[in-house]
Structures are given as structure tokens and as C-alpha cells.
Amino acid sequence: MRGLLLASGTMSLCDDLPLPTARKGWSRVRVLQAGICATDQALDRGYMGFCGVPGHEFVGIALDGPLAGKRVTGEINAGCGTCELCRNHDSRHCKHRTVLGILQHSGAFAEQLSLPNENLVHVPDSVSDSAATFVEPLAAALHIADDVDLARHKRALVAGDGKLGLLCAHALALHGCNVTIAGRHPERLPLLPRGATLVSGWLEASAPKDVLPFDLAVDATGNSDVLPRLLALVRPRGTIVIKTTTERPTSICWSSLVVNEQRLIGSRCGRFAPAIAALANGSVPVERWIAARYPLAQALQAFQHAGTKGTLKVLLQIS
Amino acid sequence: MRGLLLASGTMSLCDDLPLPTARKGWSRVRVLQAGICATDQALDRGYMGFCGVPGHEFVGIALDGPLAGKRVTGEINAGCGTCELCRNHDSRHCKHRTVLGILQHSGAFAEQLSLPNENLVHVPDSVSDSAATFVEPLAAALHIADDVDLARHKRALVAGDGKLGLLCAHALALHGCNVTIAGRHPERLPLLPRGATLVSGWLEASAPKDVLPFDLAVDATGNSDVLPRLLALVRPRGTIVIKTTTERPTSICWSSLVVNEQRLIGSRCGRFAPAIAALANGSVPVERWIAARYPLAQALQAFQHAGTKGTLKVLLQIS
């Protein structure tokens, strides 16, 4: 089959990739569309040492399994199925998991992929193909509500106005937060949830002195250097959710965290059902964030476009 | 009055310190005993730039106010009383707070101190003077249970087998945790809660490979360099509580925290009532940790003794 292959640090389009094989308890999926995400670009730069087909934001048609013939997307972590975590329905943290397009698992930038049956989720007709490619990242954004009591964290700051930052802003607004986004793109104001505020310069220089401390800050910048600044903008007993997966270490002055009893929470993937529901009722207007669509044949150009400063979502039309 | 004064980086015994003045809503306390804590030693080395009488672990007799004549100890944070935090009973985080013996508030290493009436807590007869000096640090240790759902964090590792580490181990054991302490003093095994395990070398080198990951780790080492090691010893979605208030920054590799969805929680002072209850029923045998008692006249020697490697608690007999 045709697909994009990342091997030895080089991305190339291949026409002779092996089709996924049939496997008990797994379904094969014909990929329709897939989104290019910052993680894919990081993989291309060497993150995780990934070798294989990248891509984990997708919509497709199940070719076999319980959802055969249906339009589906899928949770990207495939656990071993037997360890204690998997038995407790937490395959996201299974030590032996594979992760679609990220860790020892061929991903969505190819004509077919395969996932365990229980990972696949039916996409209702009210969600377009393009919108369905946002289910995975929106689920990750909505996952903040699983880890933080948002009723006690109403005043929220989202650091970063890229794709993930916008999704986090919408996720928090859906949960009733009063959202401020600190970013570099004032022109993105129309893409924010209603009532949200867009500020710039707060992450590079000091925020204005009269800013009330936030209850919650979410780092969606891709740059953990902002953490000390976020800690300074959050109230005592407030929370910082970290979405940035940079491998570069950053220093924190721990005494201030301890004296202020703040908490830092690492946050990754989320449940798909709430994300599909939000897309189905049009709560998050993700289609307005699509900068371009490319056929799989032009996947390399699509990656180049996705990496251009200021570009939001680039989609690949696979089949 | 007589007391120990820390000024311009020098500790000295003074006989002519001013007595605390009467103040509406505050009580004066004649100090009976006070404990020397690692924070006092850090203040002596310049932490917080404190100038004044240190000391915040105490028992005394209230000289006026609602508890006049009673034996008391007291919560150490004195809020402004008017800000939103104080109105919501969280003066511990009031921006304008003073902290007994730590921040712009004369402390317990003197014949008298004063605190807001609502900070004072009656010490029942079942708690000795010496045990009562442990109320404040035991409250801080028990405070872990306010911030962490210990029913989901049964397997706990306490890093550090000093005073605070021992108190945290007992606090966690009281809440039903299965406790391991990583420290440097195998001879302290008899001071641990029943059933706890004492291991050494885990914080300096690698823990044995077959160690199951912990649900919770508490840093009570005074050295935040152990944090990366604690993150490696804690399971996905596990928690690290930081009690260490070092101003020296330490680097963390955030991507591992994010992928494992771990959380770091800064933790400081706690509620006195549960600590007094635990001491009253003999659950935490703190009197066995007392290495020495010195009269106030020998306070400088007491500090020297407290700073000697391997010394647990040194108390000052004030009056």
C-alpha cells in the first residue's frame, strides 16, 4: 500500500508498504483523512526515535471487526491486554503498549491501519470527515476536566494559541471556565470560544501587574521554558496542566511551588466519547482551523506546509 | 525578654528583646518549649532573608485572649484577616501574611510570642509539652491526606529518613498506606511505623530492578535533586508530594511526566486538630525522636547540636 514512511530520520512516500495483517481482536481500517499534528513534526525531528508510518489523528472505514463498514476513528494506545493496567481499562499507560503512529505501531498516513476492536469508535453522520480528524486532539484537550476540578478552577489561562492551545481553550470554555489565551497570533481571536480573551507578550515578558492570579494554567506552547512564568501567574493552591512533551529539561524553583502549594499535572490522551459529542453538536468549530488539504501523494509538501509558521491544521486526504 | 535573635546572618542570644505588645484579636503566649526544625537551620543559612526571633514549633501558656491560662500551641500563618483568602479561612496563603519565626513575625525561641486568637489551639493533658512541640510538623505531614486521595495511593515511598520523613511515614501509615522509607539511617528502623520498610541507596543509585512502582512518593529529603529519581519510581498517574523547600532549581524532563500523566504537588502546613488527636492517642511516638533538650541560655549550642549529622529533634526549654 501507499504511505508515508519515517525511517532513519528521513520521511519518504512509499508505494510498497505491507498492508496490516488480520489479527484476532483487531480491526483493519481504510483511512479516509488524517491530520498532521505537532507530535508528527516532532517525530520527524527525532522525538521518540520513531521508525514507521506516522499519523494518529484519523477517520476511516472499518474493513472488518464489529464496526465493519462503519465510519470510525480510534483511540491510539493499544495495550497488551493482560497486565493489571489493561485489565483496569487503562491501556493508555500499559508498559507494553504500542501507540498508533508514535510507538511501534504503523500509523494513519497510509491507506490502511489496524487497531484493537475496543479502540475503534463509531463516528456519527453529524461529524464530517474533516471534523473527525480532530477527535483525538480534542479528547486530549477535554481530558483536562478528568484531572482538574474545574468548578474550583474557573479562571483559566491557556499558554499557546496553536492547534492544541485553541482546543484546550474550547475544552475549558465548554466546562464553564473563563478563558484567557496567551499567544502570538492576535488574528486568531475569531477562532476562540465566545467570551475568551487573547493576550500577547505575557509568556515572553511580564504580564501586566494588575492581572489577578489564575486558578489554572495549561501549557500548550511546546516549550517548557514557560513553566516558571505560569507558576507565577497561578494562585496559591492553583494548578498547572502540562500538555507540552518536550524532552529538553527545564528548571523550576521548587520552594515557591511548595510555599504556594501549587500542583503540576502531566496530561496526555483523553476519552473519545465527549470529543465526538462536542463535535457532533458543533460546540467546537474545528473546520475553520483547516489551513489546507493535500492528497497522500503530496504528503511531503503537506508536512512542509504544516511546519510553516502560523499554519493551523493541515489534513491529508488518504483515500 | 530573653530570646534568640537572627540578624544580618548572625544568631545571638539577647536579654533585652521587646515583649510582644497587646493587640486586639491576638493573644500573647509564654513559651514553655520549642523545637528546632530544618527550616530554622535553613533560615540561619539565609533562607527567606529572615531577621528576627526564629522558632515556630512550640507549646506555651496563653497569657490573655480566649484561652488565657491554658496550654496552647498555634498555627503559624497569620493572615491580614480582610482579603478574599482570609475571609475563606485560608490565611496560610494570604499574600500579606506573616509566619511565626519565618516571615516578619517574632517566633518561639523567646520567652513570649503572640498570634491571632484563632490560631491558638488548646493542648489536652494527654499530650506532653515535648510531644506538643511536634504538633506543627505532624500537621504538615498529615496535610498530605488533604491533597492526595490516599485510598488510591496505598503504596507510598517517603524519601528522606529525617524528622520530616519519619513524620510523613507515620502520617501515611495512619491513613492505611503501605510505607517504604528511602534514607541513610538503617538504625532508625525502630522509629518507623509498624510494617514500614527502610531501604537505603535508592536515592543515590538505582533502586533494585524488581521494585514495583509506587503510587505516591513524598520528597522529605531537603534536596530536590531526588525528584527525577522519584518520578522514575512512581507509576503512571502517580503522585509526588514535595515537602522540600529548597531555593536551588532542579531540572525535570517534562515529556516523561506528561506521557506518564504524573502529578507534582507542593505541600506545606496542615491543620492542627488531626495532629493533636494523633499525639493524644499515642499513634506517633514522637518523644523517642528527641535527641536532647537545652535551656534557652544554651540555645546556640542547641542549634549546633541540631545541625550535627544524624541528630533528630533538639528541643529548647524556654521557661
Interface residues (C-beta under 8 A of the other chain):
Chain A: L85 D90 H93 D147 S224 L227 R235 P236 R237 I242 K243 T244 T245 T246 E247 R248 P249 T250 S251 I252 C253 W254 S255 L257 V258 V259 N260 E261 Q262 R263 L264 I265 G266 S267 R268
Chain B: L85 D90 H93 D147 S224 L227 R235 P236 R237 I242 K243 T244 T245 T246 E247 P249 T250 S251 I252 C253 W254 S255 L257 V258 V259 N260 E261 Q262 R263 L264 I265 G266 S267 R268
